[in-house]
Amino acid sequence: MLPATSIALQEGRAVAVRGPNGAGKTTLLRVLTGRLRPSAGECTLFGERIDDRDRAVRRHIAALIEPPTLYPDLTLRDHIALISAAWSGETTGGERARDPRGAGPAAPPRWSGLGDAALEAFGIGALADRFPNELSSGQRQLVSLAVTLARPCSVLLLDEPEQRLDPDRRGIVAEVLCAARAAGVALAFASHDPELVARVADAEVLVGAASGQ
């Protein structure tokens, strides 16, 4: 049994999920996406239970937990264009588009995303015409982040966004995440990098080690 964990995400705030390997950080993030039901308690978005099969939930939550699907016959530029087209119309203009009735599942996402600027934001604009098989491990991680943050969202969930990245590129990731947070995104990210946590997070949640570890 894992110890009970409570986490609350707020607009424009970032929470770092900390803990040793196997403690349940990724499981917690999956629960927050609605892909996994909590074993106890509940997980809600705007006061309603989260279910990732509901488009009203998917339009608000962007997540990088497992590597996204990259199509071998599409360039990186094509991938960003596909994401932008798929999510066009989800915001009503501006970085903080809102339903005049207030926040809720029917309201537009709070942030319009990076859109076509996603590759440049992560310092890989020069790779726009490359195909996925032409990328290094670190470049694929940056592309995964770019694809995730290209789309509109209100909540951003990331599992170890710093993995396979050198210190300079981790600094780029920190800058982008701080910009998303400043635009009103509620952010939760699991991380083993104390510098990234110090730069981005407003608070930390410690997930206890699994029994027997």
C-alpha positions as CSV (number, residue, x, y, z in Angstrom):
1,M,0.0,0.0,0.0
2,L,1.2,3.5,-0.8
3,P,0.6,6.2,1.8
4,A,-2.4,8.5,1.1
5,T,-1.5,11.5,-0.9
6,S,-3.4,14.8,-1.3
7,I,-2.6,17.4,-4.0
8,A,-4.4,20.5,-5.1
9,L,-3.5,22.4,-8.3
10,Q,-4.2,26.1,-8.6
11,E,-4.2,28.5,-11.6
12,G,-0.7,30.0,-12.1
13,R,0.9,27.7,-9.5
14,A,3.3,24.8,-9.9
15,V,3.6,21.8,-7.7
16,A,6.7,19.5,-7.8
17,V,5.9,15.8,-7.0
18,R,9.0,14.4,-5.2
19,G,9.9,11.0,-3.9
20,P,12.2,8.0,-4.6
21,N,11.8,5.7,-7.6
22,G,8.8,3.4,-7.2
23,A,7.1,5.7,-4.7
24,G,4.1,6.3,-6.9
25,K,4.9,9.7,-8.6
26,T,3.9,8.5,-12.1
27,T,0.8,6.8,-10.7
28,L,-0.3,10.0,-9.1
29,L,0.1,11.9,-12.4
30,R,-1.9,9.2,-14.2
31,V,-4.7,9.7,-11.6
32,L,-4.6,13.4,-12.2
33,T,-5.1,12.9,-16.0
34,G,-8.1,10.7,-15.4
35,R,-6.4,7.7,-17.0
36,L,-6.3,5.9,-13.7
37,R,-8.9,5.9,-11.0
38,P,-7.7,6.6,-7.4
39,S,-7.8,3.6,-5.1
40,A,-9.3,5.9,-2.4
41,G,-10.7,9.4,-2.4
42,E,-11.5,11.3,-5.6
43,C,-9.9,13.4,-8.3
44,T,-11.8,16.4,-9.7
45,L,-11.5,19.1,-12.2
46,F,-13.6,22.2,-11.7
47,G,-15.5,20.2,-9.1
48,E,-16.4,17.3,-11.4
49,R,-14.8,13.9,-11.5
50,I,-12.0,13.6,-14.0
51,D,-12.4,11.0,-16.8
52,D,-10.0,11.3,-19.7
53,R,-12.7,9.9,-22.1
54,D,-14.6,13.1,-21.6
55,R,-13.5,15.7,-24.2
56,A,-14.3,18.5,-21.8
57,V,-11.6,17.0,-19.6
58,R,-9.1,16.4,-22.4
59,R,-9.4,19.9,-23.7
60,H,-8.1,21.3,-20.3
61,I,-5.4,18.7,-19.4
62,A,-2.2,18.3,-21.3
63,A,0.2,15.6,-20.1
64,L,3.5,14.1,-20.9
65,I,3.7,10.9,-18.9
66,E,4.6,8.3,-21.6
67,P,6.4,9.5,-24.8
68,P,3.9,10.7,-27.3
69,T,3.5,9.0,-30.6
70,L,5.8,10.4,-33.3
71,Y,5.0,9.6,-36.9
72,P,8.0,8.4,-38.8
73,D,6.9,10.0,-42.1
74,L,6.2,13.5,-40.6
75,T,8.8,16.1,-39.9
76,L,8.8,17.9,-36.6
77,R,7.2,20.9,-38.2
78,D,4.4,18.6,-39.5
79,H,3.9,17.3,-35.9
80,I,3.4,20.7,-34.5
81,A,1.1,21.7,-37.4
82,L,-1.0,18.6,-36.7
83,I,-1.3,19.4,-33.0
84,S,-2.2,23.0,-33.8
85,A,-4.9,21.9,-36.2
86,A,-6.3,19.3,-33.9
87,W,-6.8,21.8,-31.0
88,S,-7.6,24.9,-33.0
89,G,-10.8,26.6,-31.8
90,E,-10.3,25.4,-28.2
91,T,-9.5,29.0,-27.0
92,T,-11.3,32.2,-27.9
93,G,-8.2,34.3,-28.4
94,G,-5.4,35.5,-26.1
95,E,-3.4,33.6,-23.5
96,R,-6.1,33.8,-20.8
97,A,-9.3,33.2,-22.8
98,R,-12.2,32.6,-20.4
99,D,-15.9,31.8,-20.4
100,P,-17.6,34.9,-19.1
101,R,-19.5,32.7,-16.7
102,G,-16.3,31.6,-15.0
103,A,-14.0,28.6,-15.0
104,G,-15.5,25.2,-15.6
105,P,-15.4,22.2,-18.0
106,A,-17.3,24.2,-20.7
107,A,-14.9,27.2,-20.4
108,P,-12.0,27.5,-22.9
109,P,-8.6,26.4,-21.7
110,R,-6.8,29.1,-19.8
111,W,-3.7,29.0,-22.0
112,S,-3.6,29.0,-25.8
113,G,-0.3,27.0,-25.8
114,L,2.9,27.5,-27.7
115,G,1.4,26.6,-31.1
116,D,3.8,27.0,-34.0
117,A,6.4,28.5,-31.8
118,A,6.8,25.3,-29.7
119,L,10.0,24.1,-31.4
120,E,11.7,27.5,-31.1
121,A,10.7,27.7,-27.5
122,F,12.6,24.6,-26.7
123,G,15.7,25.6,-28.8
124,I,15.1,23.0,-31.5
125,G,13.7,25.2,-34.3
126,A,16.6,24.3,-36.5
127,L,15.4,20.7,-36.4
128,A,12.0,21.5,-37.8
129,D,12.5,19.6,-41.1
130,R,14.0,16.5,-39.5
131,F,12.2,13.2,-39.0
132,P,11.9,11.5,-35.7
133,N,14.5,8.8,-36.6
134,E,17.0,11.5,-37.1
135,L,16.9,12.7,-33.5
136,S,19.1,12.0,-30.5
137,S,17.5,10.8,-27.2
138,G,17.7,14.3,-25.7
139,Q,16.3,15.9,-28.9
140,R,13.3,13.4,-28.7
141,Q,12.6,14.5,-25.2
142,L,12.5,18.2,-26.2
143,V,10.2,17.3,-29.1
144,S,8.0,15.4,-26.7
145,L,7.8,18.5,-24.5
146,A,7.2,20.8,-27.5
147,V,4.3,18.6,-28.8
148,T,2.7,18.6,-25.3
149,L,3.0,22.3,-24.8
150,A,2.0,23.3,-28.3
151,R,-1.7,22.7,-27.5
152,P,-4.1,24.8,-25.3
153,C,-4.6,23.7,-21.7
154,S,-5.5,24.7,-18.2
155,V,-3.6,22.0,-16.4
156,L,-0.1,20.7,-17.4
157,L,1.1,17.3,-16.0
158,L,4.7,16.2,-16.7
159,D,6.7,13.2,-15.6
160,E,10.4,14.0,-15.2
161,P,10.5,16.6,-18.0
162,E,14.3,16.9,-17.4
163,Q,15.2,13.4,-18.3
164,R,18.0,12.8,-20.8
165,L,18.7,16.6,-20.9
166,D,21.9,18.4,-20.1
167,P,22.0,21.4,-17.7
168,D,21.6,24.0,-20.5
169,R,18.6,22.3,-21.9
170,R,17.1,21.8,-18.5
171,G,17.4,25.5,-18.1
172,I,15.3,26.0,-21.3
173,V,12.7,23.7,-20.0
174,A,12.5,25.7,-16.7
175,E,12.0,28.9,-18.6
176,V,9.2,27.4,-20.7
177,L,7.4,26.0,-17.7
178,C,7.7,29.3,-15.8
179,A,6.2,31.0,-18.8
180,A,3.3,28.6,-18.8
181,R,2.7,29.0,-15.1
182,A,2.8,32.8,-15.5
183,A,0.1,32.5,-18.2
184,G,-2.2,30.8,-15.8
185,V,-1.5,27.1,-16.2
186,A,-1.9,24.9,-13.2
187,L,1.3,22.7,-13.3
188,A,2.3,19.5,-11.6
189,F,5.6,17.7,-12.5
190,A,7.5,14.8,-11.0
191,S,11.2,15.5,-10.9
192,H,14.5,14.4,-9.4
193,D,16.3,17.7,-10.3
194,P,16.5,20.0,-7.3
195,E,17.5,23.0,-9.5
196,L,14.4,22.6,-11.8
197,V,12.2,22.3,-8.7
198,A,13.7,25.4,-7.1
199,R,13.2,27.4,-10.3
200,V,9.7,26.3,-11.2
201,A,7.8,25.0,-8.2
202,D,5.8,27.0,-5.7
203,A,5.2,24.0,-3.5
204,E,6.2,20.3,-3.2
205,V,4.3,17.1,-2.5
206,L,6.3,14.2,-1.2
207,V,5.1,10.8,-2.3
208,G,6.1,8.1,0.2
209,A,8.2,5.0,-0.8
210,A,6.3,1.9,-1.6
211,S,6.1,-0.7,1.2
212,G,9.1,-3.1,1.1
213,Q,11.5,-0.5,-0.3
